[in-house]
Amino acid sequence: MKFFISKLFILALLVEIIFFAPGTANAKTIRFLCWKGYAAPYVEGFKKQIKQQYNLDIKTEIINVSDPAEFWKKARNKAADIISPAHNLPLNDRKNYAESGVGLEVNLENIPNYKHLLPFLKKNSFVTVGEKVYSVPYCIGQYGLAYNSKKVVRPDSWSVLWEANNKGKYTISRDYSDCNIHITALVLGASYDDLYDVDKLEVKIPKRLFMSKLTTLATNAASFWQSTANPEEFPRLSYAATWGYAVARANKNGGKWKMAMPREGTTSWVDHWLITFAVKNDTIKKRICEKWINYCLSPKVQTGVIRNWGVSPVVTNLTTRHITTREMQTFNVGNNDYWKGLSLWQNQNARTVSIYKRRWAEAIKWCQ
């Protein structure tokens, strides 16, 4: 049996060597379209790995996005080979990467680190059709309530953002309007199930009450951020509705920011790597993209997810050999029950999307 397994291993290795034989795919260029920091810190290490394993030189081009809409636009125009959309985009009703053929099925045999994913993320319905997986998780986070522990005690509710004495002491997103809709709804007593359908929400919360609450959230904010919050303004703030990135940056500059766990709950996202149909007819480039995805699930890069971006890894095999005990606890590393208990953003129907956009526009119309 051991001899048989060894033969299979050698055969697989030979297939890899032949597949990446020099002259077959020299100087392939992989075009990344992703959030800032998702690729740049790691591509040189990836290039070295491919060079060492297969004596193959690859080049990379990285374009950073600030608006999720760019993923669909550029992928559809074959302007990128691999992109980093959130979990709720690949099978979106309006822009479905699988049905349209814009996204390619990944071959999980080429991504052995997939086995280390948090269990609830494996073949998740957001990115899987039947047994076909169209994108693979890279990092996970929340639109969370951060607080400045130098100034305030740990809050247990989103309601602190509506307290009169906190006017002008917090920052919220401008472009992720749905996130502000969601936290307002949670404070008013909505359940996770109510958040993603305006008709369900209005059964629970009258429009007039909701708009009053949302407008207060907007008008009392010290600032609105786009893409990511600005860590430079954090020293003068008490709270932030934010991803973890700005928190990590603020703390590197001497801040003492932490993430709270509001009793009303929190929404969450999982950014994925998705391979586009730009490489459909180039099997070697597709294989390189799958190698990249596997590389991103390695302990080295998943540690970087914490330290470079301040968000959480999606794997279960990080230990104190890789990160500190404090990092394990702060980022809920490998805690499947914790992450499963948050509300992953769900796809919303066109009516809900339209109404939520109008309501946020109404709420901020008098804000600078």
N, C-alpha and C positions, 0 to 999 in steps of 0.2 A: 504494500500500500504506500509506504514512504517513497519507494522508488517511483511508483506511478505518479504521485503528487509532484515529485522532483522533476519528472519529465514534463508534466503539464506546466510547471513554473518556467522551465527552460524554453519550452515552446512559446509560451506567452511572451517571454523576454525577446526571443528571436523575432516574433511578429512585430514587437515594438521597434526593434532595431531596424528591421527591413522597412517598416512604415515610415520611419524618420530618417532613412538613409540619406547621407549627404548627396546633394545634387537633385534629390527629389523635391525638396522644399526649402532650398536655401533662400535666406533673406525674406522670409514671409513677414508681412506687416499686419499686426493685429490692431484694429481701431477700437478703442474703448470710448464709450459714451456713458459717463457715470458721475455721481456726486463727487465733489472735490475731496481728495484724500482716500478715495476707495481703491485707487490703482497706483497712483504715483509712488507711494512709499515702498511698494513691493515689486514693481516690474523688473528692477535690476536683479533682484534675487531670483526671480522667476526665469529671467534670461540666462543667468548663470546655471541654474538647475537644468534647463533644457540643453544648454551647451555641453554640460558635463555628462548628461545621460545619453544624448543622441548626436553630439558634435554638430548641432544645428544652431545657426544664428537666426534670431528673430528680431524684428523691430517693432516698436510700439508707438502709437499715436493716441494721445489722451485728450478728449474734449470733456470739459466739466459742464454740467447742467445746473440751472437754477429753477427750472420749471419742469414738473413731470411730463407736461405735454410734449416736450422736446423728444422724449423717448420714442413715441409713436411716429412723430413726424420724420425724424432722421432714420429710424429703423425702416420705415416704409419706403424711404428713398434710397435705401441701401448705403447710407452714409456712415454706418457703424457696424462692426462685426459682433460686438458683445455690449450689452447695456445693463443697467442696474435698477430696474423699476421695483417699486414696492409690490408686495404680494397681491394686492387687489387690482393690478393693472393687466397682467397677462391674459386673463380670461374675461375681461370687462365686456359687458354686453355690447357696448358701442364700438370698441376697438379691440377685438379679440385676436390676439397674436396667433393662437393655435388655429382657429377657423380660417383666418385670412392667409395663413402660411407665412406670415411675417416672422414668426418665431419658430425655431426648430426644436424637435424633441431631442432631449439630451440622452446620451447613452450612459446609464449609470454604471456600466461595467468599467468605464473609463474614469469614474469618480469614486474610488474605493473609500475615501474619507466620508462619503455620504452616510455610512453606517454609524458615524459618531453624532449625527444630528439629534437634537432634541426630538423625542418620539413623536410629539404632536405635529412636528413639521415635516415628517417623512410622508411623501406622496400626499401632501395636503391638497384638499379639494380646490383651493384657490389656484393651483398651478398644475393640476393633474387632470387628464381626460382619459378615463378608463385606467389603463396601466401606463399611459404615456405621460412622462414628466417634462414640462416645458421650461422650467427654470428651477434653480437651486438656491436655497437660502444662503445669505452671506453674513448678515448681522440683524439684530433685533433691538427694538427700542420702544419708547413710548412718547406721546405728547404729555410729558409729565409735569408735575408741580415741583419746581425746584425752590429751595429757600436758602437764604444767606444766614448760616448759623452764627455768624458774628453779630447779627442784628436781631434775629427773631428765633423763637423756639420752633421746634418741628410742628408744622400744622397737620391736622388730621382730616382736613376738608378743603375742597376747592373754594369754599365760601369765603376764605380769607381775602380773595381777590375782590370781593364786593364790600368788604368792611370799609367804612368811611375813612378811618385813619390810614388806610393803605392806598388811598388815591395818589397817583403819581409815583408809586413805589414798585411797579411791576411792568414787565414787558410781555407781549404776546405776539403771535404770528399775524402778519397781514395777509400773506398769500395762501396759507392753509386755513382758509375760513371755516371749513367743515369742523376742524378741531375745536374752534371756539364755539361753534354751534353745539358740539357734543358736550363740552364741559358745562356750558350753560344749562343744557337739558338735564345733565346728571345732577347738578345742584338743585334743580327744580323737581327732582324726584323721578326722572325717567329711568327706565331700565336699559341695559345694553340693547335689548331687542327693539326698543323704541327709537334708537338713535338714527337709524339709516333709512327710515321711511317717514316722510313728513306727515302723511296721513295718520300713521300710528302715533306720531309725536303729538299731533294736535288733539287726538282723543285724550291724551294724558295731560297736556299743558295748553291752555288757551293762548292763541296767538298774541293777544295784547300783553299778557303777562310775560310771555317769552321775549317779545321784542323789547319790553322795558328792561328786562334783566340783561339781555345781550347788549343793548345800547349803553347801559351803565358800565359793563365790562370794557367796552371799547373806549368810551369817553374818559374813563378814569385811568387808562393805561399811560405809563410814562413814555412808552415808545412801542412801535410795531417793527418787528424784524421780518426780513425776507430771506428765504432759503434756510439760514441758521441765525440764531440770536447772536448779538454782538457782545463778546465777553468783556470788551473794554468798558462797557457801561455797568457791568455787574457790581463793582464796588459801591455804587451809590443806590443800588436797588435792594429790596428785601425779598422779592419773589420773581419767578419767571415761569411762564408756561413754555416749555422748550424741549428739544431733544437733549441728549446728554453732552453733545459736542461743546457747546459754550460753557457748560459747567466744568468740564475737564480743562478747558483752556483757562477759565477764570481761576481755577484752583492751582494751575501751574504758575500763576502770577501771584500766589499768596492768598487766594481766596479760600473760604471755608464753606463752599456751597454743597448742599446735599439734596437728594431726591426724597420727597415725601411719599406716603402711601395713602391718598385720600380715601375716606370710607365710602364715597360715592362710586369709586371705581376709576379706571383709567383706560383710554384707548391705546392701541399699540399697532405697530407696523413691523414688517419683515422685508428688508430689501434683499432682492435676489439678483443673481446673474442669469441673463437670458441671451442665448445665441440667436442672431438674426439670420434671415435667409440670404444675406449678403455672402455667406460662406457655403451656401447650399451645394454648389458645384465644386467646392474645394475641400475635399475630405481631410486633407492635412491641416488646413487652417481650422476646420471644425474640431479636429482632434486636439490641436493646440489650445483652443478655447476651453475644451473640456479639461485639459491638463491645468489650465489656469484656475478653473472652478475648484478642482481638487486641491490645488495649492492654497487657495483662499480658505479652505477648511482645515488647513494644517495648524498645529499649535502655535507656530510662529506668527502667522497672519491673524489668527483669532485672538492672540494676545495683543496684537497691534490694533485690533478693533476697539479694545478697551483703552489702550494707552494713547492712540492717535486720534480717536474719534469720541471717546467717552460714551460709547454705547455698548451693548452686550453681545457676546459671542453666541453662536447658534449650536455649538457642539457641547458634548457632555464629557469629553476626555481631557479638559484642562484641569490641572492639579496645582498644588502649591509648588511644584517644581517649575511651573511656568509663570504663575502670578501669585500675588500675596493673598493671605487670608482675608484681608480687608477688601481687596478687589473681588474675591470670590463672593463675599457677602453683599457688597455694594451693588454689584452688577448681576446678582442672582444667577451666577454662572452654573449652568447645568440643571437649574431648578425648573423642571418641566411643569410641575404643578403651579408654580407662580405665574409663569408666562401663559400657560393655558387658561389661567383664571382672568386674564385681562381680555379686553374686547378688541380682537383684530378688526381693523377697518374692513367694512363690507362694501361691496359694490352697491351703488344707489341708483334707482331708476332716474330717467331723464327729468321727470317732474320734480323729484326731490332735489336733484342737483341744481336745477334752475331756481327753485324757490329759496334754497339755502344761499345761493350766490346773491340773490336780490336782497335777502334779509341782512346779510353781512354788509353789502353796499349801503343799505339804509342805515345800519348801525354806525358806520364809520364816516358818513358823509360830511359831518362837521368836524372831524378830527384832522389834525395836521399830519 
